[in-house]
Amino acid sequence: MRRKHALVFAGCIALCVAIAPQAQTQDGDLQAYYWPHRTVGIPVDVERIGKLPNKPSALQLYYSVNRSAFQKGPKLPPDSMQQLDGGKRGFLFTAEKDGDYEFTVQFVYPDGSTSPRADELSPQQRIVIDATPPAVRVQPSNNGVEWRTTDDNLEPTGVSLQCKWPTSPEWTTVSERTFRGNDSYAWKLPPGKVLEVRVLARDRAGNEGVSPVVRIPQDGATGVGFPKGPAADWPTTNPNLPAPRIDYVNTLKFDVDYGIQRMGRSGIQAAHLFVLKSQGTWELVKRFPVRLMPGDKEQSLSLPYEAKEEGTYGFFVLPESGAGKKADDPRKDDSPMVYVVVDTTPPYVQINGVQVKKGGARGPMVEITWKAADPNLMPQPISLEWSLDAKAAKWNEIKYRLDNNLSRDSGRYAWEVPDENLWKFYIRIRAVDKASNTGEHIWGTRDPEGKNQPAEVIVDLDTPSATINKVRGGNTPNSPSPPSGGGVSLPGGSDSQPKIPATDLPKLPSGPKLPELP
């Protein structure tokens, strides 16, 4: 599914592309980094490149998808690298789809030569881009449940089983053993008691999927969240269609993309788009006329949809052949091909407190506490930053990719300020959700109208002190006492009482100069 006018979260992982051509590297030697966004930053050591005796005029990024041949990506001069998170510079690469990506950089010189040559390229980085949360289906079974999880990069220890009584707001995690992606579990329930159960699954990129809520023993009640499947077995879907998944968008208008898996010689003349809203029934959105033939290179459909409000929507697509043949309309218990969570609201995020302490050997300690809440928060959604200017376009990293570590919607982080020249600054927090909505807040105070006014954080807690070294007379700046054999010269001639001359105190050194923004 493609988003229209969606805010792209440009993440940057802590990797550095080698600046010089490398020898051939075995695929197995490359560590795989898992990344939950389609846009990823590839940092480049620009400073070292500038010191090379034979400086390239441009850097060409190459990428390979799932061990295929290298393809050309962006090409940029060394001094025009894109700004990435954390003050780094390099390439911003946006993938069209999830996959196992390998990257390498080629030097291009003013005379047109390259190093290495195109036929000598070898991978320097491996990044598995996975922006799709795991799909989890759960089914009641007597006094227990069984579940199945669909995800190519499932975290082996990332499956959690949770339960609660219907009247309780809090979920309890079952911790008796480690659960697998496809597994089952049962309880010994007192007669007449009903338990609500759900399964959470996390992949290696940090995406988290949640199953529908089911009740055991099964009482025919409607599950909370996504539509519940048939009672007797797993939700039935056409085996030729993609497995259900969950996508998040931050706009009411978006496209539903569907690939044709099979067609007859008459091709495809129309696509029927169905939508399932909340706990309702399937509704036909529209019959979209299309024209696809078996020999066409492009075998996918892009169907527009506009939601009226935020919420969870299920979609089902039925292609119609040129001969007018199509499958039966989806039934009430048919599982959607894709779930779409429409979320246009930025996360609520606010810095609750900033406390400055003396700290340790490196510098003063700044303890930051915050509150961040959103039903669809990303894993590690919090970014803390500082700046000398509250209106700066770019801020500096304190710490990125933090979790709410105090409670479900609050957290704390202690930062030791290492820069000796940094004594006052502003602090900003940002939180991002799975639909790429971003909320932010600058630490400050409220004015009489209730508006936030940014306030500087002062980390210089030292009280200045001084001592008098000596006193010098105005006529003898370099002599601590009058010359021998002479009396003290009295201004004013015959005045009987001497006047004490003014004393020049040494000037205190000026304070440290504030560092400039990079």
N, C-alpha and C positions, 0 to 999 in steps of 0.2 A: 504494500500500500504506500502511496506517495502522499506527502503533505503539501498543501498549498499555503504559501505565506507562513510557513512554520519557522520558529526560531531554532536555528541549528546550534547545538551545543558543541563547541570546538574544543575538544579535550586534547591534552598533550601528555603523553606518557614519558616517563623519565628514562629515555633511551637516547643515545647519541650515535648518528651515522658516522662511520669511519671516514676520515677525510682523505685517505689515500687508498688507492686500489689494493685489494687484498688477494691473497692466493685463494684457489678454489677451496670452498668450505663444504664439508659434508652436511647434508640436510639434517642429519641426526644431531649435529653439534650445535645447531641454533636453538636457543631457548625460545619457546613460544610464549608470547605475552598476550593475554586475553583482554579485549577492549570492548566496552558495552555501547559504543557510539559508532555511527557510520563515518564521522569525521575524526581524524586522528592527526596529531602533530608529530612530525619527524624532525627532531632537532639536529642541527648541523653546527659543528665547531667553527664558526666564521672567523674567530680571532686567529686560530692556527692556520686557516687557509690564507689569511692575509699576510702571514709571515713566510709563506712558501717562496722559494727563489723563482719558480716558474708558476706564477699565479694563473689559475684558469679564468677565462672570461665569463663562464657560466657553469652551472651545475645542473645536470639532467637527472631527474628522479625516474627510476624504472621500478615497475611492480609486476609481480606474478600472482595469479589467483589459483589456488589449489594445485600448485606445482606445474602450471602451464607455462608457456613461453613468456619471456619478459615483454612488457608493454611500456611505452613511454608515458610518463606522468608529467607534472609541471617542470618547466625549465626556467631557472632564475639566475641572475648575476649574483655573485657572492655577497655584494653589498646591498642587495635588495631582497634578502630573505624575509619571509613573513614573520610577524610577531606571534609568538606562542605563549602559552601560560607559563608562569614562573620566570618571566624575563628572558626566556630563550628565544632563539631565532631558527628558522628552518622552513620546511615545507608543510603546508596544510593539505592533507590528502583526504578526499571524500570518496568512499566506496559506494558503488551502485547497489551492492548486495552484501550479505554476510559471506564470510569465507576465510580461508587460510591464506593470508597474504605474505609475500616475501618482498623485501625492498632492497635496493642498492642504488648507489649514486655514481654517476659517470662525470669525469672532468671534461669540459669542452674548452679548448684553447683558441686564442685569437686566429691562428692559421687554419682552423677547422679540424685539427686533429683531436682525437679523444683518447682518454685513458680511464679504464681499459676499453678495448674495442667492443663493439656490440656482441661479437661472438665469444668474448671472454668474460662476460658478466657472471658474477656469482652472488648469491644472496648474502646480505650483511645483517638484515633484521627479519624476524618472523613475527607477525602480529595476527592473531586470530580475531577477526572482527565479528562480534556476536551481539547484535542489538535486539535479539528476539528472546523474550523470557521463556522459560520452560512451560510446556502445556501439561497440566495435571488433570487427570480424570479420576474420580473416586466413585466407588459403588458400595452401598450397604450390603452386608452379608451376615445374616443372623444378628449376633451381638457384636459384630465387628465390621471392618471395611477392608476393601482391597483397592489398590490404585495402580495406575500406569502413568509413567512420565515420559514425555517426548522431548528430547533435546540432544543435540549432537555433542555438547560440551558440558554435560551435567557434572557438577561438583560431587565427588564420591560421598562426602560427608555433608552435603547440602540439603538433604531431605529431612523435613521435620513433620511430625504428626502432632496435632493439637486437638484438644477437646474441651468442652465446657457444658455445664447445665444450661438449659434454655433461659433460665432466669438470671444467669450470671453474665456480667459484661466482660469478664476477664477470661482469656484463653490460658489453658495449662498445656505445656509441652511435655509429651511423653518421652522420658529420658532413660527408659530401661535398656534400650539397645540402639545401635545404629541402623537406620532404615535405608533400604535400597530404592532405586527409582521405580521398580515394579515390586510391590511388596503387599503384605496384609498384616492385620492386627485385630485382636478381639478383647473385649472386656467381660468381666463378670458383673452384670448389672442386677440390682435388686428388682423384684417384680414391680411393674408400673413405672419405673424410671426410664427417662429418655435422655440420650446424650447427643449433643451436636459435635460433629467432627469435620475437620478440614486438613488438607495436606499442603505444605509449602515446599517448593523446590527451588534451589539456587544453582546457577551454572557458574563456570569458572570465570566468566566476565563480570559476575556480580548481579546479573539480572535475576529477578525472583518472580516465580509464578505461583499462584494460589488456586487451589481447586475450588469448585462449588462446595457449599456447606451441605452436608447430609445429616439425617437423624437416624440413630439406631436405638432400639429396633425400628425398622422402617415403618412409618405410620402414614405415608402418603402425603406428608406435609411438603410444601414447596420449599426448595432449598434457597438459602440466602445467596445473593450475588448472581452468578450466571445461571441460565436455565438448566434444570436437572434432566439427566438422561433417563432412558427407560429403566424400570425397576428390575426387569428380569436379567438384563445383560448390559454390556457396555453400549454407549450411544453408537448407533449404526451410521456409518458414513460410506459414501462411494469410495472403494479402494483406489480408484484412479484420481481422486481429488487430493489436494494438499491436506496435511494433518492440521487440525485446529491450532491456532496460536493466539496470542494477545498482542495487539499493537496499540500504541498510545499516540494521540495527535492533539495539538493545541489550537486547532482551528475547526470551526463548524463545517467548513467545506474541505473535502478531501477526495481522493480517487481510490477506488478499490481495484487493484490489479489482479488478474486471474490468467494463468497460463493454460492453454488448451493442451491436454494430454493425448487426446485421440480424436480423429475426425474421419468421416467417410469421404468418398470422392466428390460429393456435392459441396463440401466445405462447410463453413459456418455463416449463416445469414443474420443471426440475431443472438443477443445474450439477455437473459432474464435475471434481473437483480432482485433478490428478496432480502428483507431486513426483519430482524427480531428485536423488539424494544422491551427492555426490562423483563417482566414475566408474561408478556403478551404472546400472541401467535404470529406466525410468519405472514408478512405483507409483501405484495409485489410492489417494488419501487417503480420499475419501468421496464419495458421491453426496448432494448437498445439495438437499432439496426447496425450490423457490422458486415464486413466482407473479408473472410479469411478462406484461403484455399490450401490444400495440402502442400503445394510447392512454395508457399510464401515463407520467407526467411523469418519474419516475426510471427510468432504463434501465441500472442498474449493479447488480452483485452484490458482496457483502462476505462472503468465506469465511474462517472462522477456521482457524488452523494453529498447532500447538505443536511446536517442534523439541526433540529430546532433548538436543542439545549444540550448541556453536558449530560453524560451518562454512559452506560455500556450498551453497545449495539452488536448484534450478531449478523453476519452476512452469509448468503448462499447464492451461488451463481449457477445457472443452467444454460448451457449453449444450445442453440437451435440450428439444426443442419439445414443446408440449402433445400433439402427435400421436405423440410417441415417437421423433422423428428426431434424430440427432446425428452428427457427423463421426466418423471412425475414431479410435481411441485413438492417442496419439502413439507414433511408432516410436523405436527406439534413437537414430537419427541426427537426429531432429527437434530443432530448437533451442528452448529454453524461451522463453516469452513474457516472463519476467522472472527475473533472478537475484537472490537475496537472500543477503547476507552477514550471518549472525547473529554478532554480536560483543558479548559482555557484559563483556569485560575492559577496565578503564580502562588508558590508556597508562602505561607506566613512565616516570616523569620525576623527575629529581633535580638539584638545584643542586650542582655539583661544587666550585666555588670562588668566592669573593668577594674581590676585591683592591681596596683603596682607595689612590688616588694623589692627589697634590696637585691635579692638574687644571689648568684654565685660568682665564680671567677670570670665568666664570660661577659656578664652584664646584668642589668636589672631584670626582674621577672615580672611579666605581665600575664595575669590570669584572666581569661575571657570566658564568660558564661553566656549561653544563648538559649533561645527557644525557637524551634523550627517544626512546623506541623503541616502535613499535607497527606491525603490518603494515598497518593502515588509517588512519594518521595523516591528518588533514585537511591541505590546503594551508595554509601559514602557521599552524601549530597552536599556537604558543607565546605565552603571555601572561606578562609580568613585572610584578609589583606590589609596593608598599610599604605599610606601616602602622605606626603607633605602638603598636598592640596586636596581639599575635600571635593573639588569639582574636576579632578584629573580624569582624563579618559582612560588611562592605564594605571593600575595599582600594582603594588609589589606583594609577592607571596609571603604570608606568614606560615600558613599550612593549608594545602589543598586535600580534598578527598577525605574528609572527616565524617564520622558517624555521630549521631546523637548517643552519647555514652553515659549520660546520667539517668535518662528515662527514655520512653518512646519518643518524646518530642522535646528533649532538652539535652544540652551537652556542655562540656567544659574543656578548655585547652590552656596550658601554661606555656608561654613563649619567653625564652631568655633572649634578650635583645643584644646581639653581638657587636653591632656597629657603635664604636665609641663616639662618633659624631652625631648620632641620632638621639635627640633628647626630647623631642616632641613630634607628634604625628597624629593622623586620624586612623581609625580602624573601621573596616567595613566587613560585613558578612554577606555571603551569597548562598542561596539554596536552590537546587534544581530538581525538578520532578521528572518522571519518566516520559512526559510529553514535551520536555525541553522548556517548560515555563520556568523562569528564573525570578525569585524574589530576593531583594537586597535591603540592607539597613546599615546606616552609618551611626556609630556610637555618638550620642549627644544628649541634649536635654529638650524638654518641651517648652515652647513659648506660651504666652497666655491664650493663644488661639488653638493650642493643642498640636501644633506642627513641630516636627523634629528639627532641632538646630544642631548641626554637627559640632562636637566639642573635641578639642585636642587632648590627647593623652600625654601627660608630662611624666617622664621616667627619670629625670634628674632629681634625686631626693637628697643630695648632699647640701649641707649648709656651709657657705664659704667662711673661711677664717683667715686672719692676717696677723703679722707681728711687726713691730717697729725695729728696724735694723740700726738706724743712727739718725742724728739730726744734724743738718748742715746749715751754716750761716749763708745769708744771701750774697755777701761779698767774697766769701772764700768757699766756692762750691766744691773744691777738691781737697780742702784741708779740714781735718776733724777738730783742730784747735787753732787759736791765734798764733802768729809767728812769735818766736822768742824775742825778748827785749822790747817789745812794743806793747802799748796799752790797747784797750778796746776802743775803737773809734765810735764816738757817740754822735748820732745824727742830731741836728738841731743846735749845734754850737755850744752855748753856755748853759743849756738846761741842766739842772742839778740831778734830775732823775733820768737814768738811762732808759731808752725805749728798746723793747725786745724786737729784734728783726723778725719778719715773716719767715716761716719755714716752708720749704718746697717738699711736700710729701711725694714719694714715688708713686707713679700711676699704676693702677692694677691692670694686668693684662686683660685684653678683650676676650669675650666668651668664644666657644668653638663655632666655626662656620658651619652653617647648615649644608648638608650634602644636596647636590642637585639631582633632579630626577634623571634616570638614565634615558 
